[in-house]
Amino acid sequence: MSTLTIGLTGGIGSGKTLASNWFSTQGITVVDADIVARQVVKVGQPALAEIARVFGEQTLLPDGSLHRAYLRDIIFNHAEAKKQLEQITHPIIRSEIIRQLAHADSPYRILVSPLLFETNQHQLTQRTLLIDTSEELQQQRASARDQQSIQNIRQIIATQMPRREKQQRADDVVLNTGAIEQLYAQLQPLHQRYLALAQV
C-alpha cells in the first residue's frame, strides 16, 4: 500500500469540500483536518477539559460541549488567546491526522486542510494541491453557504495565508471559477497523475 499523501487546501469558499468529495467518490481516503479539529474537542476529550481550564468554564455550554461562539470571540479579539488555543489543540489534531492517514487503505490519500501551510500540516504530505478562486467569489460563496456577512468572510480571509503565497507554495493549482463540471474536469487528470505517483 502506497504512503503517498496529497495535501489539499484553499481559502474559505474556494471549493475544497467539492474537490475532496470528488476524490472520495473515486475511492480515495480523505482525512479532513476540520472534522478532526471538531472531534478532538468533543465532550470527554482531553483537549476540551484543557480549554475549559485555560479559558474558563464560560467556554462550555450547559450540556458540557464547547461554546464555539464564545471561544471564537475571544480568539478573534486576542492574538495571545489564539496562540494559547493552538498550543492546546494543534498537537492533538496533528496526532489524530497521522493516525487516520496511517489507517487509509486507498492507492493514495488526501489530507484536506484550510490551514495546510499555516500549521505546517503540509509536512505530512508529499505533494500539495490548491483549489483557488478569486476573493470576490470566495465572499459570494461563503456568505451564501454560511449566512455570514461579507464583513465576517473578509475577516476570515484576512487571517488566512495570502492567495498569491499559496499559489507559489502549492505543487498543483486548480482554478475553480466556473461550473462544478469544470472543477471535476481539472481534477480527473490530477487523480490519474497521483495514481501513477503512488505506483513509483
C-alpha positions in Angstrom: 0.0 0.0 0.0 1.3 3.4 -1.0 2.0 6.0 1.6 1.6 8.9 -0.9 -0.4 11.7 0.8 -1.7 14.7 -1.1 -2.4 17.9 0.8 -5.5 19.7 -0.4 -6.1 23.3 0.6 -7.8 26.5 -0.4 -9.3 29.6 1.3 -12.9 29.8 2.6 -15.4 29.4 -0.3 -12.8 28.1 -2.7 -14.4 24.7 -3.3 -12.1 22.5 -1.1 -15.0 20.3 0.0 -16.3 19.9 -3.5 -12.9 18.7 -4.6 -12.3 16.4 -1.6 -15.8 14.9 -2.0 -14.9 14.2 -5.7 -11.7 12.4 -4.7 -13.7 10.4 -2.2 -16.1 9.2 -5.0 -13.0 7.9 -6.8 -12.3 5.6 -3.8 -9.6 7.8 -2.3 -9.5 8.1 1.5 -9.9 11.7 2.7 -8.8 12.9 6.1 -10.4 16.3 6.8 -8.4 18.5 9.4 -11.6 20.5 10.1 -13.5 17.3 11.1 -10.6 16.1 13.2 -10.5 19.6 14.9 -14.1 19.1 15.9 -13.6 15.5 17.0 -10.8 16.4 19.5 -12.9 19.0 21.4 -15.9 16.7 21.9 -17.3 16.1 25.4 -14.9 13.8 27.3 -11.9 14.6 25.2 -8.7 15.9 27.0 -8.5 19.0 24.7 -11.9 20.2 25.8 -11.0 19.9 29.5 -7.8 21.8 28.9 -9.7 24.6 27.0 -12.1 25.0 30.0 -9.1 25.0 32.4 -7.2 27.7 30.5 -10.1 29.9 29.2 -12.7 29.3 32.0 -15.9 27.4 32.4 -17.7 30.0 30.2 -16.2 28.1 27.2 -18.6 25.3 28.0 -22.3 25.2 27.2 -24.8 23.8 29.8 -24.6 20.3 28.2 -20.8 20.4 28.6 -20.0 20.9 24.9 -17.7 23.6 23.6 -19.3 27.1 23.4 -17.8 27.8 19.9 -19.2 31.3 19.5 -17.8 32.5 22.9 -14.4 31.0 22.2 -14.4 32.4 18.6 -14.9 35.9 20.0 -12.0 35.5 22.4 -9.5 34.4 19.8 -10.6 36.8 17.2 -10.0 39.7 19.6 -6.9 38.5 21.4 -3.9 37.2 19.5 -2.4 35.7 22.6 -5.5 33.7 23.3 -5.4 32.4 19.7 -1.9 31.2 20.3 -2.8 29.5 23.6 -5.7 27.7 21.9 -3.4 26.5 19.1 -0.9 25.2 21.6 -3.6 23.1 23.2 -5.3 21.8 20.0 -2.7 21.7 17.2 -0.5 18.8 18.6 -3.6 16.7 19.3 -5.1 17.4 15.9 -1.8 16.5 14.2 -1.5 13.2 16.1 -5.1 12.3 15.2 -4.5 13.2 11.5 -1.4 11.0 11.4 -3.4 8.1 13.0 -6.2 8.4 10.4 -3.7 8.7 7.5 -2.0 5.5 8.7 -5.3 3.6 8.5 -6.0 4.8 4.9 -6.4 1.8 2.5 -6.7 3.6 -0.9 -3.9 3.9 -3.5 -3.0 7.4 -2.1 -4.8 9.5 0.5 -5.9 13.1 0.7 -5.3 15.4 3.7 -7.7 18.4 3.3 -6.9 21.4 5.5 -7.7 25.1 5.1 -4.5 25.8 7.1 -2.3 23.3 5.4 0.7 25.7 5.1 -0.1 27.8 8.1 0.0 24.9 10.6 2.8 23.0 8.8 0.4 20.1 8.1 2.0 20.2 4.6 4.9 18.4 6.2 2.7 15.3 6.5 2.2 15.3 2.7 4.4 14.5 -0.3 2.6 16.9 -2.7 0.1 19.8 -2.4 -3.0 20.8 -4.3 -4.5 24.3 -4.1 -8.1 24.9 -5.0 -8.0 28.5 -6.0 -10.6 31.2 -6.8 -11.0 35.0 -6.7 -11.6 36.7 -3.4 -14.9 38.1 -4.8 -16.1 34.5 -5.5 -14.9 33.4 -2.1 -17.0 36.0 -0.4 -20.1 35.3 -2.5 -20.0 31.5 -2.0 -19.1 31.6 1.7 -21.7 34.2 2.6 -24.4 32.3 0.7 -23.4 29.0 2.3 -22.8 30.1 5.9 -25.3 33.0 6.0 -22.4 35.2 7.3 -21.9 38.8 6.4 -19.4 39.8 3.8 -17.5 41.6 6.5 -17.2 38.4 8.5 -16.0 36.5 5.5 -13.4 39.2 4.8 -12.1 38.9 8.3 -11.7 35.1 7.9 -9.9 35.6 4.5 -7.6 38.2 6.2 -6.5 35.6 8.8 -5.5 33.0 6.1 -2.3 33.0 4.1 -2.5 35.4 1.1 -3.7 33.7 -2.1 -0.5 34.5 -4.0 1.7 32.9 -1.4 -0.5 29.7 -1.5 -0.2 29.7 -5.3 3.6 29.9 -5.1 3.8 27.1 -2.4 1.4 24.6 -4.0 2.7 21.9 -6.3 -0.6 21.8 -8.3 -3.2 24.6 -8.6 -6.8 24.2 -9.8 -8.8 27.4 -10.6 -12.4 26.9 -9.5 -14.2 29.9 -11.1 -16.7 28.2 -13.3 -19.3 25.3 -13.2 -18.8 22.3 -10.9 -18.2 20.2 -14.1 -15.2 22.4 -14.9 -13.7 21.7 -11.5 -14.2 17.9 -11.9 -12.6 18.0 -15.4 -9.5 19.6 -13.9 -9.3 17.1 -11.0 -9.5 14.0 -13.3 -6.0 14.2 -14.8 -4.6 15.0 -11.4 -6.2 11.9 -10.0 -4.6 9.8 -12.7 -1.2 11.5 -12.0 -1.5 10.8 -8.3 -2.3 7.2 -9.0 0.8 6.9 -11.2 2.9 8.6 -8.5 1.6 6.1 -5.9 3.0 3.3 -8.0 6.5 4.7 -8.0 
